[in-house]
Amino acid sequence: MKEKSTTMKSAPVSERPYEKCLQNGPGVLSDAELLAVILRTGTSGHTALDAAREILQLCPYREGLPGILHLTVPELRRISGIGSVKAIQILCIGELLRRLSRQEAEKVMSFQSPASVAEYYMEELRHCEQETVRCMMLDVRNHLIAEKEIYRGTVNVSVLSPREIFLTAMSFHAVSILLVHNHPSGDPTPSDEDIEVTKQMIQAGEMLGIRLRDHIIIGDNRFVSLLGDGEEFLQE
């Protein structure tokens, strides 16, 4: 038998985010209340606000809104009142959060600044559970020509081939490239493989006339620029 839904109107006045939003704007709502507005209804004895609070605590290692980026449809459906449609809506909210953050960072991104590039990729890559390598290809004026995902997987970047990367760069007539990859552990400290691959990329770039501008490693709200502040790693 289908559970009877519980609307926000049936909840106590203190738990009616619609009314609070109308009176004072969305800025006064908590994260759970904002999510409850999207969910709209709950089940008998379990309001949308109850479901929203459970969702924000569902990810064991990323509580709150960032945790949404790590959830799956089956995980969300374990919560009372969340079916496939609502689960997909929640995942789309997470993707909107990711894209908004990236677009804001893009406005001020400078390829001369490792911090600027790291900020651009931070929200996307720090939540990624697999190691991901991106190659940004630049023209003679340091404008972005193209961006390509070179690798995604569960093993380290020692599998990267300088040949593959520079063939891609040449196909776009790039003058220089910039590599960015993440450490799912959250610690951006370069591994021995990261350092060796970076040295190989520098050497190959010198031979082909395509400069490696930087290799940036993204952690959890931290990063290392191997050709910037982290250049000492290459001298070891």
Rosetta blueprint (number, residue, H / E / L):
1 M L
2 K L
3 E L
4 K L
5 S E
6 T E
7 T E
8 M H
9 K H
10 S H
11 A L
12 P L
13 V H
14 S H
15 E H
16 R L
17 P H
18 Y H
19 E H
20 K H
21 C H
22 L H
23 Q H
24 N H
25 G L
26 P H
27 G H
28 V H
29 L L
30 S L
31 D H
32 A H
33 E H
34 L H
35 L H
36 A H
37 V H
38 I H
39 L H
40 R L
41 T E
42 G E
43 T E
44 S L
45 G L
46 H E
47 T L
48 A H
49 L H
50 D H
51 A H
52 A H
53 R H
54 E H
55 I H
56 L H
57 Q L
58 L L
59 C L
60 P L
61 Y L
62 R L
63 E L
64 G L
65 L H
66 P H
67 G H
68 I H
69 L H
70 H H
71 L L
72 T L
73 V H
74 P H
75 E H
76 L H
77 R H
78 R L
79 I L
80 S L
81 G L
82 I L
83 G L
84 S H
85 V H
86 K H
87 A H
88 I H
89 Q H
90 I H
91 L H
92 C H
93 I H
94 G H
95 E H
96 L H
97 L H
98 R H
99 R H
100 L H
101 S H
102 R H
103 Q H
104 E H
105 A H
106 E H
107 K H
108 V L
109 M L
110 S L
111 F L
112 Q L
113 S L
114 P H
115 A H
116 S H
117 V H
118 A H
119 E H
120 Y H
121 Y H
122 M H
123 E H
124 E H
125 L H
126 R L
127 H L
128 C L
129 E L
130 Q L
131 E E
132 T E
133 V E
134 R E
135 C E
136 M E
137 M E
138 L E
139 D L
140 V L
141 R L
142 N L
143 H L
144 L E
145 I E
146 A E
147 E E
148 K E
149 E E
150 I E
151 Y E
152 R E
153 G E
154 T L
155 V L
156 N L
157 V H
158 S H
159 V H
160 L L
161 S L
162 P H
163 R H
164 E H
165 I H
166 F H
167 L H
168 T H
169 A H
170 M H
171 S H
172 F L
173 H L
174 A L
175 V L
176 S E
177 I E
178 L E
179 L E
180 V E
181 H E
182 N E
183 H L
184 P L
185 S L
186 G L
187 D L
188 P L
189 T L
190 P L
191 S L
192 D H
193 E H
194 D H
195 I H
196 E H
197 V H
198 T H
199 K H
200 Q H
201 M H
202 I H
203 Q H
204 A H
205 G H
206 E H
207 M H
208 L H
209 G L
210 I L
211 R E
212 L E
213 R E
214 D E
215 H E
216 I E
217 I E
218 I E
219 G L
220 D L
221 N L
222 R L
223 F E
224 V E
225 S E
226 L L
227 L L
228 G L
229 D L
230 G L
231 E H
232 E H
233 F H
234 L H
235 Q H
236 E L
